[in-house]
Structures are given as C-alpha cells and as structure tokens.
Amino acid sequence: MSRFDHIGDAPPVAPVDQRGPATRGCEDFLADGDRHLRRGRFEAALRAYGKALEEDRTRTEPWLGQVRALIEMAQPGEALTWIEQASRVVGESPRLLALWAIAAARAGHLDDAIAWSDRAMRQGMDDADVWLARAEVLYLNRQARLAPTVLDKAHERAPGAETARRCGEVALAAADLPTARGWLERAVRAAPDDPLVALRFGVYWHAAGFVERARTELDRALALEPTLAPARLARDSLDNLNFFGRLRARLRRTFHGT
C-alpha cells in the first residue's frame, strides 16, 4: 500500500470533540515532522507529516517533508511517487522541483535530474534550497568542479549556520572532503553548540580517517543532544571498527594529512 493511499480526494473531516476543539492540528503535526526530520528520526517524521496531510492536504510543506524524509531514507523511487502526487494536489513550486531533481538524481535518472533542476532554478533563483539541490545534482552527475561555486550561491541566498551546515552535508555526501571541511568550519564558528554541526564534523573526521577526532565530535553531539539518533549510530559504528577498518582509516589519514 502506498503511503498516501489513506489521503482521499478531499480533506478528511476531523471528528468533533464534544469537550472542545482539537488540541493539535496541521501546524502542530508539521512542527513535529520538521523536528523529527532535522534530528534524523525519519519514520517518525513520515508519520507526523502524514497526520498533517490528513488535516490539510492543500498545504505544500507536509508534502515536501514527506519527500525529504523518503530521500534521506534512500527511497528515491517512492519519493518520486510522492512528488508526482504532490504536484497534482498543490502544484509545482521551486522547492518541490528541487526535490524532484534530487530524487531523480539519486534514482540514477541524471538527465531528468538536470532538467528538473533547470526548471527549479528558472522559478526560484533566490531560494537556497534550489541551489543546494543543484550542487547535489552536479556532484552526482560527475560535475564536481562546478558544485563548490553553486554552494557559494546557496549560502549567499540564506547566510547562516544552517545553510553552511547543509552545504557541508552536500559536499560530504559527495566525498568532496576539502569543500565539506570548509563549510563545516564556517558552521561551527557561527553555531558552536549546534549538535547537528558536531554530528556532521564527526562524520567528516571519520570519512577523512581520523577516528579519534570523529569520536570526540560525536561524543560532543550526544552531549549537546543525547537523543540525536544519527550521532548514536555513527558513534556505535566507530566502536565496532575492526582491524581492517582502522587500517583503512590510517590510509585515509595519509592522503588527508595529520
């Protein structure tokens, strides 16, 4: 069964609570979804966004949230299905088109991804999300030399720690470690106590082969937010490194400096 089979052609009518109005509505569920998504609790995010859509399927934000969660869960095919459904209900928007580009790229449809990214940029040149999506598509399309400039454009549209962190995440996912480190250093200067920045720095140090530095950053992320699930998973993976994993880390350090 598809995740949106329960969403009919018209918004469902909420049951009447004779004790008074419902205490939670679309905005509450949307906020829950955003919080879960940001913290890496993707199944919980999907449930919250689904509840938001049950309340009001004409809102764009819960559709976008569902798509983002599915992409993060490595389900680009289902994300594309949700995007097509969303476009029929709420129409196209630059951010929806940008997510369309990312999902298509992760599904291996690189020509389609470029086309959707072009379309997003024509409609939303001032949106940082559109530029972040463009950078990811470029990385996946083996045009990495162009991506750092595009990340600069994203940060120009929305300066601050969160955009810097997201730029670092895009570069890190593409194994562009020098670019990732630059953005993450900028993010930590702007928000030194952000657990998500510490998490990403921990992932960066692990990718670069510096296991102890990775452990330090992941411990810091968990100290700042003990329920941060991705940090706990990453920390556990460090504890489970075997001899060959430590050897590979040592070799990576050779190439990235000490």
Secondary structure in CASP SS format (residue, H / E / C, confidence):
PFRMAT SS
TARGET T0000
AUTHOR 0000-0000-0000
METHOD secondary structure of the structure
MODEL  1
M C 1.00
S C 1.00
R C 1.00
F C 1.00
D C 1.00
H C 1.00
I C 1.00
G C 1.00
D C 1.00
A C 1.00
P C 1.00
P C 1.00
V C 1.00
A C 1.00
P C 1.00
V C 1.00
D C 1.00
Q C 1.00
R C 1.00
G C 1.00
P C 1.00
A C 1.00
T C 1.00
R C 1.00
G C 1.00
C H 1.00
E H 1.00
D H 1.00
F H 1.00
L H 1.00
A H 1.00
D H 1.00
G H 1.00
D H 1.00
R H 1.00
H H 1.00
L H 1.00
R H 1.00
R C 1.00
G C 1.00
R C 1.00
F H 1.00
E H 1.00
A H 1.00
A H 1.00
L H 1.00
R H 1.00
A H 1.00
Y H 1.00
G H 1.00
K H 1.00
A H 1.00
L H 1.00
E H 1.00
E H 1.00
D C 1.00
R C 1.00
T C 1.00
R C 1.00
T H 1.00
E H 1.00
P H 1.00
W H 1.00
L H 1.00
G H 1.00
Q H 1.00
V H 1.00
R H 1.00
A H 1.00
L H 1.00
I H 1.00
E H 1.00
M C 1.00
A C 1.00
Q C 1.00
P H 1.00
G H 1.00
E H 1.00
A H 1.00
L H 1.00
T H 1.00
W H 1.00
I H 1.00
E H 1.00
Q H 1.00
A H 1.00
S H 1.00
R H 1.00
V H 1.00
V H 1.00
G C 1.00
E C 1.00
S C 1.00
P H 1.00
R H 1.00
L H 1.00
L H 1.00
A H 1.00
L H 1.00
W H 1.00
A H 1.00
I H 1.00
A H 1.00
A H 1.00
A H 1.00
R H 1.00
A C 1.00
G C 1.00
H C 1.00
L H 1.00
D H 1.00
D H 1.00
A H 1.00
I H 1.00
A H 1.00
W H 1.00
S H 1.00
D H 1.00
R H 1.00
A H 1.00
M H 1.00
R H 1.00
Q H 1.00
G C 1.00
M C 1.00
D C 1.00
D C 1.00
A H 1.00
D H 1.00
V H 1.00
W H 1.00
L H 1.00
A H 1.00
R H 1.00
A H 1.00
E H 1.00
V H 1.00
L H 1.00
Y H 1.00
L H 1.00
N C 1.00
R C 1.00
Q C 1.00
A C 1.00
R C 1.00
L C 1.00
A H 1.00
P H 1.00
T H 1.00
V H 1.00
L H 1.00
D H 1.00
K H 1.00
A H 1.00
H H 1.00
E H 1.00
R H 1.00
A C 1.00
P C 1.00
G C 1.00
A H 1.00
E H 1.00
T H 1.00
A H 1.00
R H 1.00
R H 1.00
C H 1.00
G H 1.00
E H 1.00
V H 1.00
A H 1.00
L H 1.00
A H 1.00
A C 1.00
A C 1.00
D C 1.00
L H 1.00
P H 1.00
T H 1.00
A H 1.00
R H 1.00
G H 1.00
W H 1.00
L H 1.00
E H 1.00
R H 1.00
A H 1.00
V H 1.00
R H 1.00
A H 1.00
A C 1.00
P C 1.00
D C 1.00
D C 1.00
P H 1.00
L H 1.00
V H 1.00
A H 1.00
L H 1.00
R H 1.00
F H 1.00
G H 1.00
V H 1.00
Y H 1.00
W H 1.00
H H 1.00
A H 1.00
A H 1.00
G C 1.00
F C 1.00
V H 1.00
E H 1.00
R H 1.00
A H 1.00
R H 1.00
T H 1.00
E H 1.00
L H 1.00
D H 1.00
R H 1.00
A H 1.00
L H 1.00
A H 1.00
L H 1.00
E C 1.00
P C 1.00
T C 1.00
L C 1.00
A H 1.00
P H 1.00
A H 1.00
R H 1.00
L H 1.00
A H 1.00
R H 1.00
D H 1.00
S H 1.00
L H 1.00
D H 1.00
N C 1.00
L C 1.00
N C 1.00
F H 1.00
F H 1.00
G H 1.00
R H 1.00
L H 1.00
R H 1.00
A H 1.00
R H 1.00
L H 1.00
R H 1.00
R H 1.00
T H 1.00
F H 1.00
H H 1.00
G C 1.00
T C 1.00
END
